[in-house]
Structures are given as structure tokens and as C-alpha cells.
Amino acid sequence: MRKKSRVLVVDDDDLLRLCLADWLKKDGYRTDTACNGEEALAKLQTSTFDLLLVDIVMPVMDGIGLLENVRAEDPDVPIVMMTAHGSIDSAVDAMKKGASDYLQKPFDPRQLWNRIEQAEEKRRLVEEHRNVKQQLERLSLPFELLGRSRSMLEVFDLIDAVAPTDSTVLISGESGTGKEMVAREVHRRSRRASGPFIAVNFFIAVNFGALPESLAESELFGHEKGAFTGAIALKKGVMELANGGTLFLDEIGDAAPKIQIDLLRVLEERRFFRLGGNQPVDVDIRIVAATNRPLEKAIADGNFRSDLYYRLNVVRINVPPLRDRRDDIPVLADKFLREFSADMKKGVAAISPETARILATYDWPGNVRELKNAIERAVVVAKGSRIIPEDLPVQVEKPQDGASQGTTLEAIEKAHIAATLAREDWNISRAAELLGIDRSTLYAKIKKYDLAKA
Amino acid sequence: MLPTAGRRLTLVAAAAVEPAVLAAISGAIERTWGLSVSTRMAPLLLPPSGPAWRGSQLFAEEVLRLLKGLLHEERMLALAVVRADITVPIMQYVMGEAEMGGSCAVISLARVGQDLVEERAAKLAIHEVGHLFDLAHCDNRDCTMTPVASVDELDARPTALCRYCLSDLEYRLKAP
């Protein structure tokens, strides 16, 4: 069952209003009710609705008055007018004034479902259009989540298992491993797929001074008109914009202490206050957070709230670094090569065997993002139809040898054994064979150097 | 086995409902939900006229109210089967009605046509019992919780839950 829109039913007839609200609840909608236009306007000040079902004839403020007031603020929210038998003229008038549709009471069930679905679809299209525009502006070409290594297949299995639920997900992994792509995949395979996917990066917000704390709060939770100097109009934050979809909180470990408390409240209550607001705003969002550093350490250091951690860490997806899934390097390299070659209209069609060997053995500290950048650079500088080692960035082509940096023989041995084990996905027999030692010696070395599978 | 298994449901039938239809409904509920079903004939004393009716249509709420009076155990469920066309105040008609997460539901045979009556009645019953377990309507056409408004739509509706509703049901029944 997909979580559906939030609907406000406005009708002065108590029986019909409650009956319709119950009916919509059974359809999976979250509903609220108002008995006239004024009460509806008050509710619209504090809550966001995806659809309004409005009776035309009501005391205090009638349906047409409410329609005009709402349209002055929000041209997009679908408003379906409800008319009594024989009042088609007022329905036509309402359509001219911006109503999305009208229904005659009592409703034919199929007609009601169809009208609501059409109104939702229109709303979805408007939002999708807005989201796509926003994402095109914000995002560079995203790298694909590709992989056939055991560790990536485990990641895909976890994505499959968690996507249909509404559980909060915490994605951990080094920079450049594709945490945001995992989050997008969770969203894409979820029942929220047609809703928005909104990403917030706390590292950028904090470390580049892009957003001082109060502005970061305003970006997250929105603000009321006059909440602070410069707040000239009510503004919805990303929490509200993500309503019905997924909110991706990247580098959550960098969130300021005050924001951590606010996020905890949202996770617990699915409601928050806009800056300067005194009415809670309810939201239906799924939160996916990501971190590139161990939050457990941040908790021990007093930089991250343990209660927030436990709320976020409901389902943990660990995206492995590229050096621990070397089987995936050729697949990814080939994918990037084809993409960049086509984009740049260059006929670079292959990677030379020597280049492939270098790509497969390099440690990729910047992970998939670094591999992607290396291939992009190689395609730019390649003179022939194949990428050769000289086309690669210098740190990839000729990585500095540990031996030249004055490290001990033991350190080199430890690093070499660890790299071989990682490359062979901890297959002891294969790693021992490659290292030229027997299995029991390898086990002894693993114990001596305290090596463990990542 | 579904987490609903073991609950008891009383099937309450109006006098004009054939035993074969009741047997089909009872079997379908037992198979789909794992409930233990017992059948009672015609214990509902529906008023012949008055506010319980809109013309020839019976308000479903009235049937649910009478059903409640028959329940003598807190966790017991009840489903009424009536021949009259039923409705709720805001709708022209309904084919079934249930209390979300409650104990009572009703289905009407008035709109199931002359053919496949047993199969269609069973489908209506399975769906309404789903509402008693707090399951809402589902967008997935391959799910028994997909809403229907006509006999053609009813024929196309399956008798099993989709994986989303199944996981929803497990979650709801686990929740305190």
C-alpha cells in the first residue's frame, strides 16, 4: 500500500464531512476536516495538504471564497469542488476561478477515485517538473551504482529489502563510494518513488560556510513571514518540500547540535515548527541519512547525539570502498569510458591491458568518484582509440611506493597482505597462493597484524 | 502463516443468502486470513423503513451497529452478508463496508450480478476483512485490497495480498 496524499475535506454537513473523511482514510489518505472556509484557511496556515475537497455552499466563508483565498497563495494545490444535485452553475463558476474539478453529491465511488487520482497526478507532474529542474541545476552527472562483487550484491539485497518499507536508513561508507546513489536507489524502488527526493549536505552547509546555523535551520524547516530580518514571505523548508517522498541527509555527522535536536523531534513525531512559527507542521517523509565517518566515534567524542544515532540507525547499509570490491573496477571503468567517450564525441573505445592492470591494483582512496574522474581525464587526453597508462592521472599511473617513504619492512608486509586479502575478498587459499605462502602461515600473519575483513 | 491466524469471525447472513454462497465466503476467509469462521443465519433485525434506509438502499452503518450487538467477545470479528443494496451517506452505493481496524463489516450481494456469485461474494468478503485488520486500499491491481466499484473490477481483483500490504499487515499486528 502506497502512502497517499494529505487531504482536507471542507463541508458544513457533519455527517457528510466525517463520512467522506472516513472513506478517504480507507483509501490510505491522511485526512483533516474543516466545517467552513475560515476554518479551512486556518488549517492551511499550519499544515500542508496535497488536495482540497471543498463543498460550495457553506456558512461563514463559502467554497468559492475559500477557493479564491487559496488560489491567491498557491496556484498549484488541487481543489475539487463538491456540489449538491442541481447546482452545476456554481461548479462551472468555481472551475473558472481555478478549481481543478468538481463532483456531484452523493458520489459514484469510481468517479471519486478517478477525480482524486487525476488531481493527484496533475499535482505530481507539477512537482516532478519542479524537482527535475532543481536536480538538473544541482547535480553533476551522477555515477552509476554498478557492481557484481559479493559486497555490492549484499548492498543491493539490503536496498531491495528496505526500499518497500518506511524504515529510516543510515548509509555509511567512505567519500566517493556512492552513498547518495544508494539513497536514490532506496527512494526509486520505494512506494514513494513518484514523490520528491531532496538531498541536504551538512558538510557543505557547515564547512564551506554556505549556511550559518540559523539559515541552515531555515533551509530545513522553512520560516514564517517576519521570522527574521529578510524573511519577507513564508518559505517552506526541505522537510516540507520532501513531503510524500524521501529526505536525504548527507554527512549527518556534521549537523550542528541544535539541528540534531530538531531532527530527533522530526524523526520521533513526524512534525516540526517553521522558524518563527508556533503551529506544528505535519510531514510524511522517509529519512535516509549518510555518513563517511563512524558516528559511534562522534558519539564518544560528544559531537553526535546517541538518541539521534539510534533513531537513524534502524537499517544500516555499508557501502564498501572500491579497493574492497576490485572485481567491480573493470565494469565501472568500462561504463564510465563509454559515457564520457559518447559525451565528448571521442572514439575512445577500449582500455589497454596494462591500463586495466593499473586500474585494478590502484587503491582508489577517492573510490568510485576518483575512478570516474580518472577515466574522464583519460578520455580527454587520449590520442588513440584506447586508453594507455600515460592518459591516467599521475597518482593513479605511478602511485608512490610505500617502500620509498621509509616505512618498515613489517609495515610493507602488513599492507601487502591486507591488500591481497581485500583483492581476493578474503579467500584465504587464493590469497595464500598469490603471496607464495601456505594457509597456516597466512593465518599466523593475519593474527600477528590483527587484520580483519572490512 | 499470516499473523491473523487463529482469530475468530462470525459470518452473519440474511435469510435470503444461499448456503453455497456462505460456504464459499467462509472457506475464502479461512484460506486467506487463517480465521476460524462460524456461520449464523438471519439474527439481524433490520428495520423495514426509516432513517436506516435511503430509498431502497440500506445504510451500511446501521448493519454494522446491529452486528456490534451480536459480539460477545472483545477480539471477535463479524461479517454480515445482505442482499439489500447498501450505501454510506456521501456515496451513491458501496459493495461492502468495514470499520478500519474494528470488528464489524458488511458485504452486499446486490451488485454482484447473477453469475459467479460465490466467487464474487468471497472476494468482497476477503477485502472487507482486510479493513478489519486496518489495511487501507492498495494501488496495486494485483492486491486484494485494491478498491472496486463494479462487478468487472471485482472479477479482476485477486484474492491475495501484495507484498507491500503483507508487510504492512505484519507491521500493524506487531505494533503495540
Interface residues (C-beta under 8 A of the other chain):
Chain A: M1 R2 L15 L16 C19 L20 D22 W23 K25 K26 D27 G28 K105 P106 F107 D108 P109 R110 L112 W113 P164 T165 R191
Chain B: T87 V88 P89 I90 M91 Q92 Y93 V94 M100 H131 L135 A136 H137 C138 D139 N140 C143 M145 P147 A149 S150 E153 R163 Y164 C165 S167 D168 Y171
